[in-house]
């Protein structure tokens, strides 16, 4: 069994392993990391040899840590990263490059239709009727998107939303509210087979699915990092937030993961604070006193037009994994429009948590 895992901000870890009698055998760890002293690699392999195959990532990492020689130094590698690679091998996880990725980047769409397209396209991936897809959104109107479990009245000031013509929609994933305006926001979705994140914890899957965009930002001169659970940050502040939804496959079979990210290219902070009710408790855990300081737009950090930032992100993804142009099919669009009518544009859904 073969497993791979790129440590966020680090290097690739590769594990080949067999099982015999419920324990790990013939464990071989490799990768493009740096490790001193050389004997430390033998210690890692030895720590994993004979471990019960059911041991979780934390337990495997603890075995590795306990076996490392004194003074071991890891560069681009962590004990947890090795453990995750083992779990991915045992789960027969797939890799990014195992798929023919499709890009969907079409014209502006209404906010509620974007919510529906996420649900439809991810269900199509789960059913095996659509390849893994990167969808870059274009917004047809300003909006506030609240998380699946958020209280509408706690998150949105209805007077401010009405005054500024802001539509409020609820997405199928959890997480916090996002304030978007068409020229100021970059949003994308990944609809991927569940096997791509096999062996990863829920938290680790966020970092794993965000890693490519961190590299793309780095190519634009931005040193960004994943900040648990679901933020992308720089030393200037937060620039993006992610959310996920797991979709079960047909008949309860293997499913798919929706991972979508909203990035602030620019922002009207005064308008945002008139529309969103951002409480003191939420700000306190971010270590800031002002909502305006929580988000630092990409426009200022890159100096690039929004379209150029998007193009560079797409180019970075294509260079890493391959990416063919695609489109939303007529059937997918029809299903999404029906979902708008019956779900995403209804008061029952938007106010399902009042």
ROKEKE-547692 format. One line per 3 residues: number of its first residue (from 0); their letters; for each residue y, z, x of C-alpha. Coordinates in steps of 0.001 Angstrom, whole numbers, plus 500000, padded with zeros to 6 digits. Layout:
N
NUM	a	Y:Z:X | ...
//
This chain:
354
0	xxx	500000:500000:500000 | 503430:499042:501227 | 506744:500688:500382
3	xxx	510319:500102:501497 | 513487:502094:501002 | 516936:501630:502474
6	xxx	518514:505018:503039 | 521992:504922:501409 | 524469:504373:504210
9	xxx	521554:504214:506647 | 518665:502011:507668 | 515493:500521:506231
12	xxx	512347:502673:506162 | 508975:500947:505757 | 505733:502788:505001
15	xxx	502193:501410:504943 | 499648:503860:503603 | 496189:504098:502056
18	xxx	494639:506801:499920 | 491136:508228:500157 | 489813:511110:498111
21	xxx	493244:511779:496639 | 495018:512189:500000 | 497158:509951:502210
24	xxx	495377:508108:505030 | 496394:505676:507787 | 500100:506415:507325
27	xxx	502375:504174:509382 | 506147:504632:509252 | 508416:501941:510698
30	xxx	511912:500550:510252 | 515185:499672:511946 | 516311:503288:512252
33	xxx	516890:505280:515456 | 514816:508353:516231 | 514733:510658:519239
36	xxx	512456:511672:520871 | 509804:508950:520550 | 507172:511583:519771
39	xxx	508997:512380:516548 | 507536:509260:514927 | 504005:510483:515637
42	xxx	504999:513821:514124 | 506229:512104:510952 | 503013:510124:510587
45	xxx	500949:513225:511313 | 502810:515284:508737 | 502009:512754:506044
48	xxx	498385:512163:507037 | 496119:514095:504693 | 498892:515091:502271
51	xxx	497814:515103:498620 | 498757:511748:497111 | 500325:513521:494128
54	xxx	502881:515345:496327 | 506401:514580:495169 | 509186:513331:497445
57	xxx	510602:516813:498000 | 507203:518131:499069 | 506610:515230:501451
60	xxx	510066:515656:502961 | 509375:519355:503539 | 506154:518506:505401
63	xxx	508061:516068:507614 | 510873:518525:508354 | 508396:521233:509322
66	xxx	506563:518911:511743 | 509546:517463:513615 | 509860:518529:517277
69	xxx	512754:520803:518153 | 515895:518818:518886 | 514848:515747:516870
72	xxx	517786:513490:516059 | 517648:510900:513276 | 520104:507981:513028
75	xxx	520019:506063:509762 | 516947:508006:508716 | 516158:511134:506748
78	xxx	512954:512966:505944 | 513744:512403:502271 | 514118:508660:502900
81	xxx	510640:508497:504451 | 509232:510485:501530 | 510810:508135:499005
84	xxx	509341:505132:500828 | 505912:506771:500561 | 506331:507391:496843
87	xxx	507443:503778:496345 | 504360:502543:498202 | 502073:504655:496012
90	xxx	503857:503450:492865 | 503547:499791:493915 | 507302:499435:493696
93	xxx	508857:496005:493997 | 511738:495021:496270 | 515011:493182:495611
96	xxx	513739:490117:497438 | 510614:489907:495264 | 512683:488341:492473
99	xxx	514664:485216:491689 | 517969:486790:490691 | 520221:485174:488127
102	xxx	524008:485423:487916 | 525764:485460:484547 | 529552:485224:484826
105	xxx	531105:483763:481715 | 534463:483820:479963 | 536140:486836:478353
108	xxx	534194:488580:475600 | 535204:491296:473091 | 534341:494844:474217
111	xxx	531743:495417:471474 | 529969:492180:472421 | 529701:493346:476031
114	xxx	527947:496498:474808 | 525498:494387:472814 | 524860:491915:475628
117	xxx	523844:494774:477927 | 521229:495889:475411 | 519913:492396:474685
120	xxx	519697:491134:478278 | 518000:494298:479523 | 515466:494095:476685
123	xxx	514795:490482:477690 | 514139:491550:481285 | 511783:494265:480023
126	xxx	509925:491665:477963 | 509622:489320:480934 | 511609:486568:479233
129	xxx	514590:486830:481589 | 514696:487234:485386 | 516530:490199:486895
132	xxx	520187:489569:486197 | 523562:490395:487690 | 526153:489992:484932
135	xxx	529829:490108:485849 | 531985:490874:482836 | 535308:489391:481818
138	xxx	537141:491522:479285 | 538661:489894:476206 | 540723:492961:475258
141	xxx	541620:496426:476567 | 539191:499161:475627 | 537933:502672:476078
144	xxx	534158:502807:476518 | 532654:506200:475828 | 529216:507354:476917
147	xxx	526322:507497:474518 | 526484:511286:474183 | 530234:511911:474344
150	xxx	532272:513329:471489 | 534709:510703:470215 | 537451:513151:469309
153	xxx	537092:515078:472552 | 537458:511965:474716 | 539954:509723:472943
156	xxx	543449:510320:471595 | 543457:508096:468486 | 547253:507953:468366
159	xxx	547483:506793:471975 | 544714:504244:471463 | 546395:502810:468362
162	xxx	549817:502737:470017 | 548530:500687:472925 | 546116:498505:470942
165	xxx	543050:499953:472683 | 539650:499349:471069 | 537145:502192:471329
168	xxx	533459:501325:471736 | 530369:503372:472567 | 527778:502130:475071
171	xxx	524039:502814:475142 | 524130:504645:478492 | 525299:508172:479174
174	xxx	528150:509240:481437 | 531884:509484:480968 | 534648:507511:479309
177	xxx	536108:504463:481026 | 539576:502997:480459 | 539673:499229:480988
180	xxx	542258:496472:480828 | 541302:492808:481368 | 543265:492137:484567
183	xxx	542807:495603:486011 | 539053:496133:485789 | 535928:494784:487463
186	xxx	532694:495487:485603 | 529164:494335:486308 | 525676:495048:484988
189	xxx	522307:494908:486684 | 519356:494397:484336 | 516284:494997:486507
192	xxx	512542:495576:486079 | 511616:499236:486124 | 509300:498544:489067
195	xxx	512354:498032:491294 | 513111:501766:491088 | 509522:503071:491044
198	xxx	509164:506109:493258 | 512849:506977:493023 | 514268:509961:491204
201	xxx	516897:509256:488556 | 519618:510293:491026 | 518175:508257:493895
204	xxx	518033:505159:491710 | 521825:505254:491344 | 522338:505211:495103
207	xxx	519675:502526:495541 | 521186:500181:492948 | 524729:500762:494242
210	xxx	523918:500113:497903 | 524683:496376:497839 | 528178:496892:496444
213	xxx	528952:499474:499140 | 528122:496785:501699 | 530316:494282:499850
216	xxx	533221:496733:499878 | 532616:497349:503585 | 532964:493616:504204
219	xxx	536403:493878:502592 | 537416:496704:504899 | 536758:499569:502482
222	xxx	534608:502445:503682 | 532980:503518:500433 | 530101:505823:499646
225	xxx	527944:506902:496762 | 528988:510281:495380 | 526303:511913:493203
228	xxx	525593:511507:490435 | 527315:508287:489531 | 530583:507665:491399
231	xxx	531608:505298:494181 | 534342:506875:496253 | 536541:506345:499314
234	xxx	538697:508745:501267 | 541542:507616:498983 | 539731:508587:495784
237	xxx	537190:507377:493250 | 537075:503614:492717 | 534111:503203:490373
240	xxx	531698:504919:488021 | 528136:503921:487168 | 525821:504585:484238
243	xxx	522193:503783:483430 | 519858:503285:480509 | 516072:502926:480682
246	xxx	514575:500432:478215 | 510895:500587:477255 | 508923:497364:477437
249	xxx	507072:495728:474530 | 504251:497898:473228 | 505392:500776:475421
252	xxx	504610:498814:478583 | 506667:498531:481787 | 510332:498433:480967
255	xxx	513674:497692:482542 | 516738:499539:483800 | 520315:498811:482849
258	xxx	522705:499857:485623 | 526352:499062:484992 | 529448:499845:487023
261	xxx	533147:499795:486154 | 535546:499484:489086 | 539305:499973:488996
264	xxx	541043:496969:490521 | 544392:498301:489270 | 545291:500892:486677
267	xxx	548133:501926:484402 | 547688:505653:484954 | 550341:506688:482432
270	xxx	548710:504639:479689 | 545277:505963:480630 | 546362:509579:480252
273	xxx	547912:508800:476856 | 544637:507313:475619 | 542006:509526:477268
276	xxx	541817:513261:476753 | 540946:514288:480284 | 540427:518025:480245
279	xxx	541129:520562:482945 | 537433:521367:483349 | 536605:517732:484137
282	xxx	539419:517559:486672 | 538478:520846:488313 | 535063:519600:489438
285	xxx	536733:516610:491068 | 538968:518822:493195 | 542224:517388:491861
288	xxx	544970:518533:489538 | 545992:515123:488234 | 544010:512461:486416
291	xxx	546238:509881:488052 | 544927:510892:491468 | 541259:510596:490522
294	xxx	541181:506797:490727 | 542427:504677:493612 | 542522:500967:492728
297	xxx	540922:498199:494741 | 544081:496095:494611 | 545904:498477:496910
300	xxx	542931:499061:499193 | 541989:495379:499653 | 545256:493487:499166
303	xxx	543123:490762:497542 | 543445:489142:494106 | 540950:490433:491555
306	xxx	539127:487087:491479 | 538721:487159:495267 | 537208:490656:495133
309	xxx	534693:489482:492514 | 533845:486357:494513 | 533225:488405:497647
312	xxx	530996:490824:495749 | 528930:487956:494343 | 528717:486302:497776
315	xxx	527506:489565:499304 | 524768:489955:496682 | 523702:486324:497132
318	xxx	523501:486677:500918 | 521274:489756:500631 | 518934:488844:497795
321	xxx	519588:485287:496624 | 521365:484501:493365 | 521113:481433:491155
324	xxx	523683:480524:488476 | 522564:481275:484942 | 523922:481740:481452
327	xxx	523440:483669:478242 | 521129:481682:475999 | 522070:480783:472442
330	xxx	519317:483086:471155 | 520536:486007:473289 | 524113:485487:472122
333	xxx	523040:485345:468478 | 521088:488585:468836 | 524040:490251:470563
336	xxx	526452:489192:467817 | 524091:490592:465213 | 523998:493881:467131
339	xxx	527788:493959:467112 | 527752:493587:463329 | 525032:496147:462687
342	xxx	525682:498651:465474 | 528391:498415:468100 | 531315:497589:465793
345	xxx	530346:500166:463169 | 531967:503531:462632 | 528503:505035:462307
348	xxx	527687:504159:465928 | 531098:504714:467503 | 531463:508151:465878
351	xxx	527783:509125:466037 | 528945:512107:468087 | 532198:512859:466224
//
